[in-house]
Amino acid sequence: MLGALLVVGALLSGIAGRSFLSLTSIFVLAGFVLGDGGLEVLGFDPGSEFVADLAVVALVVILFRDGLEVEAEMLQTAWRLPLRKLVLAMPITAAVIAVAVAALTDLSWTQAFLLGALLSPTDPVLSSSVVTNPRVPRLIRHSLNLESGLNDGLALPPVLALTAALAVTADGDFVWWQFVLQDVGLGFAFGVGIGYAASLLLPRGGLQEQIPPHQKSLYALGVAFLTYGVTVVQPEGNGFIAVFVCAITLGIRRPDIRHYFEQRAEDIVEIVKLGVFVVFGSLLTLDALFGDGLAAVAIVAITLLVARPVAVWIALAGTRTDTATKAFMAWFGPKGVATMTFSLLVLAEGIPDGDRIFNIAALAVVCSILAHGLTDHPGSEWIARRAERERDPEPAVV
């Protein structure tokens, strides 16, 4: 079935590029039509090992790709805006959403903050014209792209910590400092150590030329899964954090490996992501999406129209960023693959009310696909024309 969808997706990619639809939306829609909410051709158990394993594979690949890209972006000079949005806007976004969830539903504060953490990352895939249109000011493209590349990894620790706190354990207790020391500490240590060792193991210079480019890409992918596998064995650390840190370390020390991975492994990344889109869509039903009624709709509206704009405005206060640029970056914070993948992981954990958390997050993603897909092209054209007018003002009439 995935093969047929890939064929259809490739054939429709040209149409998608000329419309508000992206391949993301097409595959989510295909999953919905074929899944429990439609023809019931695809039937996945949300708590099955397959869904959990798919979420793990997708996270390993996506986090590794994002980590490798960090150095290439950080070497650019315009880092202050994305840093402000990562350090300030992300937690503010999560907090605003959490307050809304706690006020509008009977979910606990821990569950509310988990939903806020799930909806805090952004996805450049759902606003591709914004980050790829060369007419859009480079500062905006760089800021949104770097923010989207890094916020997956930064949102991961709170998602994992809150999920662990909600998970049913033998003694029912969650010790936060133990999570920090074991999961985060060991994950960071393994990531740095394996990334450093991997950078030394692959030969440099003439010996490296004997290794074909596609094998270097596979080498990087192998390092990603090796890092995850080694980290989760005893003493158990967090494999996802380790993978992200390993990728950053490897990318900084060996930019040549980053180059080969980006050139050769993009198809693998896309297949994994599209698989997540299909499975995610197949788990959606209209009844479940609107299970919390108007409260769910209100939470989504607050997520897209209040939380992100308020957070960006606060984060960029005191900078020389003009109002139009702030408004543009505040709107284009779409929810996509990170929210999908994290939500699948949470759903597979079987935590209390995990299905409700998943469905509210899913409704936000679906609405984001539509809203940001419809405004992607006109929005990028608007900011591009505005920048061009400021750069080349019309001559005054004498």
Order of alpha helices (4+ residues) and beta strands (2+ residues): alpha-alpha-alpha-alpha-alpha-alpha-alpha-alpha-alpha-alpha-alpha-alpha-alpha-alpha-alpha-alpha-alpha-alpha-alpha-alpha
